[in-house]
């Protein structure tokens, strides 16, 4: 009898362990960035290379949205603010603009009928709450990639006030597990100035904020600041397989292909997106991996 009890205990122990393992795998699957898989399944990519993903930037008008939805871009990015006058509702505009010819509701209703991903960029906390309500109402179970972006920490040269990280992360914590949180630093760049890049303190602060999260996280990083930031940003990526980078550039910024190749040659191609002009993005794809 004693031996039977021991055998039963061992059996149930392994059964329980298997159950926990399966639950862990399912949970890990839900919080993984599925952006590349989505477009691969549509046969729109040749492999797991995030550089192949094309972006439409600042799609804040009806005309720009029509162009983006009928063009070759995979991801459609737009800015969300609260309208400056009545009715106070979320519209697609970038400060200092205070109004737009298209509301967030209309924008979402258009995008959901196309096989595109979306990235919503928030510049103020007041627009976040009502926008997330609309997102849940119009897109209760989106099948395509949904990214939610905000700058939540001060970065190199940043003069704009970042969104309060605790308030923003609290607001987005209830989003579906497959939503990608795009969490960045406020930055600045001036020609001929000395730019130190992203510091160890900056990446440590970001990791402290992101460690408790369960969503996939991408860090938008400014291309002109990458040259002196490789050690810091590669360390940040190593902290979780939920993390990725999204390289972007401001108008008038200066950077070299070599700065980008340093990252591309040494890091997983599936973990670095490039929201850059197509000419730069294409050159990255065709450049041999071992060039530096």
Backbone bond lengths (Angstrom), bond angles and torsions (degrees), N, CA, C in turn:
res aa  C-N    CA-C-N  psi(-1)  N-CA   C-N-CA  omega(-1)  CA-C   N-CA-C  phi
1 X - - - 1.479 - - 1.527 110.73 -
2 X 1.362 116.00 -42.25 1.464 119.35 -178.86 1.506 111.93 -62.72
3 X 1.374 115.14 -40.07 1.464 118.72 179.25 1.525 110.36 -65.67
4 X 1.339 117.73 -37.17 1.475 120.69 179.07 1.517 110.65 -63.69
5 X 1.354 115.52 -41.46 1.470 118.89 179.69 1.530 110.59 -63.74
6 X 1.320 116.57 -40.52 1.464 120.04 179.09 1.524 110.78 -63.88
7 X 1.348 115.74 -42.88 1.459 119.40 178.59 1.522 111.60 -62.80
8 X 1.336 116.77 -40.93 1.470 120.76 179.20 1.512 110.99 -63.92
9 X 1.341 115.53 -40.71 1.466 119.02 179.42 1.531 110.90 -63.61
10 X 1.319 115.58 -42.98 1.471 119.64 178.76 1.531 110.20 -62.62
11 X 1.337 115.79 -42.75 1.467 120.24 179.75 1.520 111.55 -60.15
12 X 1.346 115.91 -48.71 1.466 119.08 -178.84 1.521 111.94 -68.84
13 X 1.333 116.90 -29.82 1.462 120.16 176.54 1.527 110.08 -63.25
14 X 1.349 115.23 -47.93 1.470 118.54 179.86 1.525 111.44 -68.01
15 X 1.328 117.22 -34.49 1.456 120.24 177.27 1.518 110.88 -64.33
16 X 1.331 116.18 -44.04 1.467 120.65 178.90 1.525 110.43 -65.43
17 X 1.347 116.69 -41.24 1.465 120.35 179.59 1.527 111.11 -62.50
18 X 1.347 116.15 -40.20 1.462 119.98 178.13 1.521 110.86 -64.39
19 X 1.334 116.17 -39.41 1.468 120.37 178.48 1.519 110.69 -62.16
20 X 1.331 116.83 -46.06 1.468 121.10 179.41 1.524 110.30 -61.84
21 X 1.330 117.50 -39.29 1.462 121.25 -179.47 1.523 110.82 -64.61
22 X 1.345 116.50 -42.98 1.465 120.69 179.37 1.523 110.41 -64.29
23 X 1.342 116.81 -43.16 1.462 120.61 178.06 1.520 110.50 -60.65
24 X 1.326 116.22 -41.72 1.470 120.41 178.81 1.525 110.88 -61.71
25 X 1.333 116.99 -44.37 1.468 120.25 179.88 1.518 111.47 -63.16
26 X 1.335 116.76 -41.16 1.464 120.13 179.20 1.516 110.60 -65.66
27 X 1.323 117.13 -40.04 1.460 120.93 179.34 1.522 110.41 -65.97
28 X 1.340 115.64 -43.18 1.468 119.54 178.76 1.516 110.96 -61.17
29 X 1.334 116.66 -36.45 1.460 121.02 179.56 1.523 111.32 -65.44
30 X 1.334 117.39 -39.33 1.458 120.01 -177.05 1.520 111.98 -69.24
31 X 1.335 118.32 -29.11 1.458 118.93 -175.51 1.527 111.84 -98.09
32 X 1.321 117.68 8.35 1.452 121.82 178.27 1.519 110.29 -82.08
33 X 1.335 116.42 146.46 1.459 121.54 174.47 1.528 108.42 -70.81
34 X 1.340 116.70 115.21 1.459 121.26 -176.90 1.529 112.51 -99.78
35 X 1.323 117.85 11.02 1.460 120.71 -173.51 1.532 111.87 -58.24
36 X 1.319 117.08 -50.64 1.460 119.97 -178.40 1.523 110.62 -64.14
37 X 1.345 117.02 -43.15 1.466 120.10 -179.84 1.520 111.63 -60.14
38 X 1.336 116.90 -37.34 1.460 120.69 -179.36 1.530 110.68 -60.06
39 X 1.320 116.72 -49.05 1.466 119.87 -177.46 1.534 112.14 -76.34
40 X 1.332 116.76 -27.75 1.459 119.10 172.94 1.530 110.86 -63.25
41 X 1.328 115.79 -42.06 1.463 120.29 179.88 1.526 112.10 -64.96
42 X 1.335 116.69 -23.63 1.460 121.05 176.48 1.528 111.85 -89.50
43 X 1.335 116.27 3.68 1.472 122.38 -177.82 1.524 112.01 59.62
44 X 1.340 116.27 34.67 1.455 120.91 179.25 1.530 112.60 -100.90
45 X 1.340 117.13 -4.33 1.459 122.32 176.33 1.525 108.27 -127.15
46 X 1.324 115.90 155.75 1.464 119.86 178.14 1.518 112.16 -93.21
47 X 1.324 117.82 -16.42 1.458 121.62 -179.90 1.511 110.86 -170.68
48 X 1.334 116.24 -171.92 1.460 121.34 -177.87 1.536 110.44 -86.07
49 X 1.316 115.12 60.36 1.461 121.75 179.45 1.528 108.01 -120.58
50 X 1.339 116.15 109.78 1.461 120.46 -176.48 1.521 112.45 -66.05
51 X 1.336 117.60 -15.92 1.464 120.19 177.91 1.520 111.86 -68.24
52 X 1.325 117.92 -18.12 1.460 120.83 178.81 1.528 112.29 -75.73
53 X 1.307 117.10 -17.48 1.465 120.20 -177.70 1.524 110.32 -75.80
54 X 1.323 115.33 127.01 1.468 122.36 -178.53 1.522 110.05 -97.83
55 X 1.334 114.45 150.06 1.463 120.82 -174.87 1.526 111.58 -123.47
56 X 1.323 115.32 141.66 1.466 121.85 165.31 1.523 106.44 -107.65
57 X 1.326 116.54 124.24 1.461 121.82 -170.31 1.531 110.61 -108.25
58 X 1.345 116.10 144.73 1.468 122.78 177.00 1.528 112.04 54.24
59 X 1.322 116.38 52.20 1.471 121.65 179.87 1.529 107.77 -85.76
60 X 1.337 115.22 77.69 1.464 121.40 -169.31 1.526 113.75 -112.95
61 X 1.334 118.04 16.99 1.463 121.22 178.25 1.524 108.94 -143.28
62 X 1.325 116.03 165.28 1.471 119.92 178.19 1.524 111.02 -61.12
63 X 1.332 115.95 -42.63 1.460 119.83 -178.81 1.526 110.64 -63.66
64 X 1.338 116.81 -46.73 1.463 120.30 -179.89 1.526 110.94 -63.08
65 X 1.335 117.10 -36.09 1.463 119.98 179.70 1.526 111.08 -67.81
66 X 1.325 116.78 -41.80 1.468 119.77 177.89 1.516 110.71 -59.99
67 X 1.319 116.92 -43.38 1.461 120.77 178.94 1.523 111.31 -63.14
68 X 1.336 116.19 -42.78 1.464 120.40 -177.77 1.525 111.64 -66.51
69 X 1.330 116.58 -40.65 1.463 120.26 -175.55 1.524 112.47 -75.10
70 X 1.326 117.34 -22.67 1.464 120.93 178.96 1.522 112.50 -101.05
71 X 1.324 116.88 -2.20 1.457 121.25 -178.49 1.517 112.28 -97.60
72 X 1.336 116.83 -171.62 1.468 121.70 -173.78 1.526 114.95 -84.94
73 X 1.329 118.09 -2.57 1.462 119.79 -176.24 1.522 111.65 -64.62
74 X 1.329 114.92 147.24 1.459 121.10 174.67 1.534 111.26 -92.06
75 X 1.331 116.34 -42.25 1.464 121.96 -176.89 1.533 110.33 -111.94
76 X 1.332 115.67 135.57 1.457 122.31 -179.17 1.529 107.54 -113.90
77 X 1.338 115.62 117.71 1.463 121.08 -177.41 1.511 110.66 -108.32
78 X 1.347 116.67 138.32 1.458 120.97 178.79 1.527 109.55 -149.33
79 X 1.344 115.26 160.05 1.460 121.85 -179.21 1.520 109.89 -102.47
80 X 1.335 115.53 143.21 1.456 120.95 -177.89 1.527 109.52 -120.62
81 X 1.348 115.30 128.49 1.470 121.26 173.35 1.525 108.03 -134.34
82 X 1.318 116.17 169.08 1.454 119.42 169.71 1.519 108.78 -88.22
83 X 1.326 116.67 133.47 1.470 121.20 -180.00 1.524 109.91 -53.03
84 X 1.334 115.75 138.65 1.450 120.85 -177.88 1.511 113.86 -68.58
85 X 1.335 118.48 -25.51 1.460 122.15 178.71 1.512 110.88 -118.49
86 X 1.339 115.76 -169.08 1.464 120.20 179.27 1.522 110.78 -81.55
87 X 1.333 118.73 145.79 1.468 124.46 -7.81 1.523 111.40 -77.00
88 X 1.314 116.77 144.45 1.464 122.13 179.86 1.521 109.00 -76.21
89 X 1.300 116.10 92.44 1.455 121.72 -178.52 1.518 109.18 -137.66
90 X 1.328 117.84 158.71 1.463 120.18 179.74 1.528 111.43 -66.66
91 X 1.329 115.35 131.12 1.462 122.24 176.11 1.518 108.44 -130.86
92 X 1.329 115.22 167.43 1.456 120.50 -176.81 1.530 109.55 -95.72
93 X 1.322 116.92 104.37 1.461 121.64 -179.40 1.522 109.33 -163.61
94 X 1.315 114.97 156.24 1.463 121.73 178.73 1.529 108.12 -114.14
95 X 1.341 118.68 129.89 1.465 120.37 176.08 1.527 110.29 -52.78
96 X 1.344 119.55 141.08 1.476 125.94 14.62 1.537 115.35 -84.68
97 X 1.335 119.65 1.33 1.469 119.95 176.08 1.520 109.91 -59.05
98 X 1.320 116.18 145.43 1.466 121.08 -179.40 1.526 112.37 -120.25
99 X 1.349 117.39 -0.47 1.462 120.04 -179.71 1.532 108.60 -151.17
100 X 1.330 115.30 173.25 1.457 121.17 -177.09 1.515 108.71 -155.25
101 X 1.342 115.55 165.87 1.469 118.92 176.05 1.525 111.59 -91.68
102 X 1.347 116.72 8.31 1.460 119.66 177.63 1.532 109.89 -145.62
103 X 1.326 115.45 132.52 1.463 120.50 178.26 1.520 110.05 -85.76
104 X 1.326 116.67 165.69 1.457 120.60 176.81 1.529 110.63 -62.47
105 X 1.337 117.83 -39.76 1.464 120.42 178.93 1.525 110.58 -58.46
106 X 1.339 116.47 -47.35 1.467 120.56 -179.77 1.525 110.70 -64.50
107 X 1.315 115.99 -40.22 1.467 121.92 -179.17 1.528 110.27 -62.11
108 X 1.327 116.75 -47.38 1.467 121.16 179.80 1.525 111.50 -62.91
109 X 1.333 115.83 -41.54 1.467 119.64 -179.02 1.518 111.95 -63.90
110 X 1.323 117.28 -31.46 1.468 120.72 176.96 1.528 111.53 -74.71
111 X 1.328 116.24 -46.54 1.465 120.45 -174.92 1.528 111.68 -65.54
112 X 1.322 117.51 -34.88 1.465 119.83 -173.84 1.532 113.00 -65.10
113 X 1.333 117.93 -15.84 1.463 121.01 -179.86 1.530 112.39 -91.70
114 X 1.326 116.76 4.87 1.461 120.32 -178.31 1.530 109.64 -124.76
115 X 1.288 116.62 157.80 1.462 121.69 -178.61 1.527 109.84 -89.06
116 X 1.332 114.15 61.96 1.460 121.59 179.12 1.526 109.07 -122.41
117 X 1.324 115.54 158.05 1.446 120.28 169.04 1.513 109.22 -95.88
118 X 1.333 117.40 161.56 1.464 120.72 -179.00 1.529 110.80 -129.29
119 X 1.325 113.83 148.09 1.462 121.52 173.87 1.519 107.82 -131.96
120 X 1.330 116.26 117.83 1.457 122.30 179.46 1.519 108.92 -102.90
121 X 1.328 115.56 123.68 1.464 122.28 -174.81 1.525 109.27 -107.04
122 X 1.333 116.68 121.96 1.463 121.73 -177.35 1.523 110.70 -106.70
123 X 1.347 114.90 130.46 1.454 121.67 178.50 1.531 112.20 -104.77
124 X 1.329 117.54 -8.66 1.466 120.50 179.82 1.521 109.20 -147.59
125 X 1.329 115.25 148.78 1.466 120.27 -179.85 1.520 112.15 -68.44
126 X 1.332 117.65 -30.43 1.459 119.95 -174.76 1.525 112.40 -63.84
127 X 1.326 116.83 -23.64 1.466 119.70 179.83 1.526 112.47 -86.33
128 X 1.322 118.05 -14.23 1.459 120.82 -172.40 1.526 112.07 -69.15
129 X 1.336 117.06 -52.96 1.458 121.23 -175.95 1.526 113.55 -55.32
130 X 1.350 118.06 -58.95 1.468 118.71 -179.80 1.525 113.54 -63.18
131 X 1.329 117.68 -27.22 1.467 120.38 178.64 1.526 111.04 -71.26
132 X 1.315 117.24 -39.50 1.463 120.03 178.97 1.525 111.10 -68.31
133 X 1.333 117.24 -32.85 1.467 120.16 174.36 1.523 110.05 -62.62
134 X 1.332 116.85 -45.08 1.465 121.08 177.88 1.523 111.58 -63.79
135 X 1.317 115.68 -40.24 1.458 120.28 -179.60 1.526 110.68 -60.10
136 X 1.320 116.58 -43.49 1.463 120.49 179.47 1.524 111.61 -69.37
137 X 1.334 116.02 -33.94 1.469 120.44 -178.97 1.519 111.96 -72.85
138 X 1.333 116.87 -45.74 1.464 121.07 -175.34 1.530 111.22 -83.68
139 X 1.323 116.56 -34.53 1.466 121.34 -177.60 1.526 110.17 -126.39
140 X 1.324 117.79 68.53 1.467 119.73 -176.77 1.525 113.11 -61.54
141 X 1.325 117.85 -35.62 1.460 121.61 179.02 1.534 109.56 -140.69
142 X 1.339 116.99 72.84 1.475 119.01 -177.86 1.517 111.26 -65.83
143 X 1.334 115.85 138.80 1.461 120.55 177.76 1.522 111.37 -92.77
144 X 1.337 117.20 -13.22 1.460 121.64 -177.20 1.529 110.23 -102.16
145 X 1.342 117.96 165.96 1.467 120.97 -178.26 1.526 111.79 -63.43
146 X 1.327 115.59 135.39 1.462 122.77 174.72 1.523 107.60 -126.78
147 X 1.338 115.58 119.35 1.464 122.27 177.82 1.526 108.51 -112.87
148 X 1.330 115.91 139.04 1.457 122.51 177.22 1.521 108.04 -119.48
149 X 1.340 116.41 120.13 1.468 121.40 -170.86 1.527 112.47 -115.67
150 X 1.331 115.46 142.20 1.463 122.19 169.92 1.522 108.62 -162.41
151 X 1.326 116.29 147.56 1.461 121.06 170.73 1.526 107.36 -86.52
152 X 1.338 116.02 120.32 1.470 119.66 -174.33 1.525 112.85 -114.89
153 X 1.346 117.93 -4.92 1.460 121.32 179.03 1.525 109.88 -138.30
154 X 1.322 116.09 157.71 1.466 120.99 176.11 1.525 109.26 -79.40
155 X 1.335 115.39 134.17 1.453 120.64 -179.54 1.505 111.33 -120.87
156 X 1.335 117.75 -169.29 1.467 121.48 -176.27 1.527 112.41 -62.07
157 X 1.315 115.89 120.10 1.459 121.19 178.15 1.508 114.53 73.82
158 X 1.313 118.06 6.73 1.460 120.85 -176.82 1.519 112.64 -71.28
159 X 1.327 116.45 127.70 1.466 121.76 177.89 1.517 112.07 -112.03
160 X 1.328 117.17 -24.05 1.464 120.46 177.75 1.524 109.77 -70.71
161 X 1.321 115.27 151.12 1.456 120.57 178.21 1.525 110.00 -79.12
162 X 1.330 118.16 121.82 1.468 118.43 177.79 1.520 110.84 -70.43
163 X 1.330 116.48 159.04 1.459 120.24 173.81 1.525 109.21 -68.07
164 X 1.324 116.19 145.32 1.455 119.66 178.97 1.532 108.78 -59.91
165 X 1.336 118.12 118.60 1.468 119.45 -173.45 1.521 113.73 -63.08
166 X 1.318 118.00 -40.09 1.462 119.63 -178.80 1.522 110.95 -64.48
167 X 1.323 117.33 -43.70 1.464 120.76 -179.10 1.515 111.17 -66.33
168 X 1.343 116.78 -43.88 1.461 119.51 -178.23 1.525 110.95 -66.66
169 X 1.327 117.10 -47.71 1.466 120.03 -177.86 1.520 111.43 -65.98
170 X 1.316 117.32 -33.00 1.460 120.07 175.61 1.517 110.58 -64.97
171 X 1.338 116.95 -39.35 1.467 121.05 -178.24 1.520 111.99 -67.97
172 X 1.338 117.80 -37.04 1.469 120.60 -174.72 1.524 113.06 -93.29
173 X 1.328 117.60 -3.07 1.466 120.20 -174.45 1.524 112.92 -64.48
174 X 1.344 117.45 -24.82 1.464 120.42 -178.08 1.531 112.88 -90.14
175 X 1.322 117.64 1.85 1.466 119.92 177.98 1.530 110.11 -64.33
176 X 1.347 117.77 154.47 1.464 120.21 178.19 1.523 111.70 -51.08
177 X 1.323 115.60 146.93 1.461 121.12 -172.45 1.518 113.23 -59.71
178 X 1.347 118.55 -27.84 1.465 120.41 -177.59 1.524 112.79 -83.42
179 X 1.344 117.95 -2.92 1.470 120.41 175.44 1.525 109.73 -65.48
180 X 1.321 116.51 138.81 1.463 121.49 177.03 1.521 108.69 -97.59
181 X 1.326 116.64 126.50 1.460 121.77 175.44 1.521 108.46 -92.60
182 X 1.322 116.00 122.30 1.456 122.45 178.37 1.520 107.58 -102.30
183 X 1.324 117.01 104.02 1.467 122.56 -169.50 1.521 109.60 -118.35
184 X 1.336 115.12 118.77 1.454 118.65 -173.18 1.505 114.42 -128.18
185 X 1.333 113.05 -174.53 1.453 123.87 177.88 1.534 108.70 -112.16
186 X 1.330 117.20 145.34 1.462 119.54 168.89 1.532 107.59 -69.65
187 X 1.333 116.86 137.51 1.462 120.23 -176.95 1.525 109.90 -137.55
188 X 1.311 114.83 167.31 1.460 121.80 173.43 1.514 109.05 -144.62
189 X 1.306 115.60 159.14 1.465 119.27 178.73 1.509 109.04 -151.98
190 X 1.344 115.97 132.74 1.461 122.31 -179.98 1.522 108.84 -130.24
191 X 1.336 117.79 130.63 1.465 119.63 179.55 1.529 111.69 -56.28
192 X 1.324 115.56 141.55 1.473 123.74 175.87 1.519 113.32 70.97
193 X 1.315 118.92 1.40 1.465 121.28 177.64 1.518 109.87 -88.94
194 X 1.328 116.07 160.90 1.458 121.13 178.03 1.528 108.72 -88.84
195 X 1.331 116.98 117.18 1.456 121.50 -176.99 1.520 109.41 -111.30
196 X 1.322 117.59 116.49 1.468 120.25 -174.64 1.523 114.71 -76.07
197 X 1.314 118.64 -14.36 1.462 120.44 -177.62 1.515 111.85 84.49
198 X 1.333 116.10 -172.14 1.465 122.21 -178.88 1.528 108.80 -78.85
199 X 1.324 117.04 124.19 1.462 121.64 -174.45 1.526 111.09 -85.33
200 X 1.345 114.82 167.04 1.463 119.93 175.70 1.521 111.04 -61.11
201 X 1.322 116.74 -39.33 1.465 119.52 179.19 1.529 110.53 -61.92
202 X 1.331 117.85 -38.77 1.466 121.54 -179.15 1.529 111.66 -65.26
203 X 1.337 116.93 -44.39 1.460 118.60 -178.61 1.521 111.44 -73.44
204 X 1.328 117.09 -31.80 1.463 119.47 176.32 1.526 110.75 -66.79
205 X 1.321 116.97 -41.18 1.468 120.06 176.42 1.524 110.95 -61.39
206 X 1.326 116.21 -41.76 1.463 119.53 -179.51 1.536 110.42 -65.44
207 X 1.318 117.35 -42.92 1.457 120.30 178.33 1.527 111.27 -61.98
208 X 1.325 117.54 -38.36 1.465 120.64 177.76 1.522 111.16 -61.21
209 X 1.338 116.52 -36.80 1.472 120.77 179.67 1.528 111.73 -74.79
210 X 1.329 116.62 -34.57 1.464 120.10 -172.06 1.518 113.90 -92.70
211 X 1.314 117.43 -19.27 1.464 119.85 -177.59 1.526 112.86 -54.59
212 X 1.360 120.23 -42.66 1.472 119.52 -177.74 1.530 114.28 -77.21
213 X 1.332 117.95 -9.07 1.460 120.47 -174.70 1.523 111.14 -73.18
214 X 1.322 115.84 155.85 1.460 120.86 176.23 1.525 112.18 -111.15
215 X 1.325 118.02 -8.77 1.457 121.50 178.09 1.531 110.63 -81.75
216 X 1.333 115.40 158.93 1.457 119.76 166.88 1.522 108.26 -66.75
217 X 1.327 116.00 145.50 1.465 121.26 -176.78 1.523 108.79 -130.05
218 X 1.337 116.35 132.25 1.457 120.96 169.88 1.517 107.84 -116.59
219 X 1.323 116.21 140.79 1.463 121.64 -178.16 1.526 109.10 -105.26
220 X 1.328 118.82 110.60 1.465 120.06 175.95 1.527 110.03 -70.84
221 X 1.328 116.68 123.93 1.464 121.84 -176.49 1.520 109.13 -127.03
222 X 1.301 115.58 140.54 1.466 121.80 -174.67 1.532 110.37 -80.65
223 X 1.318 116.69 125.43 1.465 121.36 -175.02 1.525 112.04 -56.08
224 X 1.330 117.54 -38.28 1.460 121.06 -176.90 1.527 112.57 -69.30
225 X 1.340 117.62 -10.91 1.468 121.28 -178.36 1.523 112.58 -108.32
226 X 1.332 117.26 5.69 1.464 119.99 -173.34 1.525 113.60 -78.13
227 X 1.331 116.87 -27.99 1.460 120.24 -172.13 1.515 114.23 -55.24
228 X 1.337 117.68 -36.43 1.463 121.22 -177.54 1.533 112.30 -105.70
229 X 1.308 116.79 15.90 1.462 119.17 -172.36 1.523 113.89 -120.37
230 X 1.335 118.64 9.18 1.462 118.93 -172.18 1.531 112.52 -61.93
231 X 1.312 117.52 -46.34 1.468 119.74 -178.62 1.523 111.31 -59.84
232 X 1.333 116.13 -42.51 1.461 120.27 -177.55 1.527 111.94 -68.84
233 X 1.322 117.10 -46.77 1.466 119.96 -175.33 1.528 112.00 -74.70
234 X 1.325 117.57 -34.71 1.461 118.91 176.21 1.526 109.89 -67.44
235 X 1.326 117.51 -36.34 1.477 120.12 174.55 1.519 110.62 -61.21
236 X 1.327 117.03 -43.05 1.462 120.76 -178.94 1.523 110.62 -61.10
237 X 1.332 117.52 -42.76 1.458 120.38 178.65 1.526 112.03 -62.35
238 X 1.321 116.23 -32.08 1.467 120.52 -177.93 1.534 112.48 -70.96
239 X 1.321 117.75 -14.11 1.458 120.15 -175.24 1.525 112.91 -75.86
240 X 1.325 118.40 -20.31 1.465 120.55 178.91 1.521 109.90 -163.15
241 X 1.343 116.39 141.85 1.465 119.02 175.02 1.519 111.73 -77.34
242 X 1.350 117.45 1.01 1.467 121.79 173.40 1.522 111.30 -81.60
243 X 1.322 118.37 -10.99 1.455 122.60 -170.40 1.530 112.30 -95.24
244 X 1.336 114.57 147.92 1.464 121.66 171.68 1.525 108.08 -146.65
245 X 1.330 116.43 172.58 1.465 122.94 174.54 1.521 109.20 -113.81
246 X 1.331 116.42 148.25 1.459 122.15 170.27 1.527 107.87 -126.32
247 X 1.313 116.50 108.63 1.466 122.07 -176.88 1.524 109.41 -83.44
248 X 1.337 116.42 129.18 1.459 121.26 179.73 1.527 108.87 -133.99
249 X 1.319 116.51 168.05 1.455 120.52 178.50 1.514 110.49 -138.12
250 X 1.324 115.66 145.52 1.457 121.54 174.89 1.515 110.07 -90.63
251 X 1.329 115.73 159.95 1.462 120.31 179.02 1.524 109.61 -63.61
252 X 1.319 116.78 126.07 1.459 121.12 -179.87 1.515 114.49 88.75
253 X 1.323 118.08 -5.58 1.467 120.44 177.31 1.521 110.55 -64.91
254 X 1.322 115.28 151.07 1.461 120.94 177.87 1.530 109.27 -121.20
255 X 1.332 115.63 130.00 1.457 120.26 175.73 1.518 107.49 -152.86
256 X 1.320 116.79 165.22 1.457 121.23 -178.02 1.528 110.04 -111.53
257 X 1.312 115.09 155.78 1.459 120.07 175.69 1.525 110.35 -61.98
258 X 1.326 116.88 -31.72 1.466 120.28 -179.76 1.526 111.42 -62.08
259 X 1.330 117.40 -36.62 1.466 120.28 178.14 1.524 110.79 -60.87
260 X 1.334 115.77 -39.28 1.458 120.27 -179.39 1.525 111.22 -75.49
261 X 1.339 116.77 -36.67 1.461 120.19 -178.25 1.518 112.30 -67.12
262 X 1.330 117.45 -28.82 1.461 120.47 176.59 1.519 110.28 -56.54
263 X 1.324 116.40 -43.55 1.464 121.62 179.15 1.527 110.61 -73.62
264 X 1.310 115.89 -43.23 1.466 119.87 -175.50 1.531 111.70 -67.25
265 X 1.326 117.01 -33.42 1.452 120.33 -178.42 1.519 112.92 -74.38
266 X 1.332 117.14 -25.57 1.458 119.43 -171.24 1.524 114.62 -114.98
267 X 1.321 118.29 -10.16 1.453 120.72 -178.41 1.523 111.16 -118.28
268 X 1.309 115.62 159.61 1.463 122.39 -179.44 1.527 110.02 -60.33
269 X 1.337 117.07 124.97 1.465 121.54 -177.90 1.530 112.33 -61.02
270 X 1.315 117.97 -24.33 1.464 119.98 -178.85 1.519 112.49 -78.75
271 X 1.335 117.66 -5.01 1.466 120.59 -174.86 1.519 113.44 -114.10
272 X 1.345 116.83 13.80 1.464 120.14 175.97 1.524 109.08 -134.73
273 X 1.333 116.32 110.23 1.460 122.58 174.21 1.528 108.42 -90.35
274 X 1.333 116.10 154.43 1.466 121.35 -177.74 1.522 109.45 -130.07
275 X 1.333 115.58 97.84 1.463 121.57 174.80 1.528 107.00 -87.23
276 X 1.331 114.66 71.21 1.455 123.16 -172.63 1.518 109.85 -130.77
277 X 1.342 118.13 164.97 1.466 120.01 174.79 1.527 110.95 -53.39
278 X 1.333 116.32 144.15 1.459 121.18 -176.80 1.525 112.64 -57.09
279 X 1.339 117.36 -32.16 1.464 119.80 -178.71 1.530 110.76 -64.21
280 X 1.338 117.12 -39.75 1.468 121.66 178.77 1.526 110.50 -72.14
281 X 1.318 115.19 -45.18 1.465 120.59 -177.93 1.534 110.55 -61.63
282 X 1.322 116.73 -41.81 1.460 120.89 179.80 1.522 111.28 -66.11
283 X 1.334 116.89 -38.50 1.460 120.06 179.54 1.524 110.59 -64.73
284 X 1.318 116.66 -35.09 1.470 119.64 176.48 1.525 111.32 -63.15
285 X 1.313 116.69 -40.22 1.458 120.81 -177.25 1.514 111.59 -67.08
286 X 1.341 117.16 -40.05 1.465 120.16 -174.01 1.527 112.67 -88.35
287 X 1.346 118.17 -10.39 1.458 120.60 -179.81 1.520 109.78 -76.74
288 X 1.334 118.85 133.29 1.462 120.96 178.51 1.519 111.51 -55.18
289 X 1.335 116.48 142.14 1.456 122.54 -174.49 1.516 112.86 -61.76
290 X 1.327 118.11 -33.27 1.468 120.11 -173.45 1.518 112.69 -88.24
291 X 1.344 117.37 5.70 1.465 118.45 177.64 1.512 108.67 -78.06
292 X 1.310 118.79 136.57 1.471 122.59 -179.64 1.513 110.16 -149.34
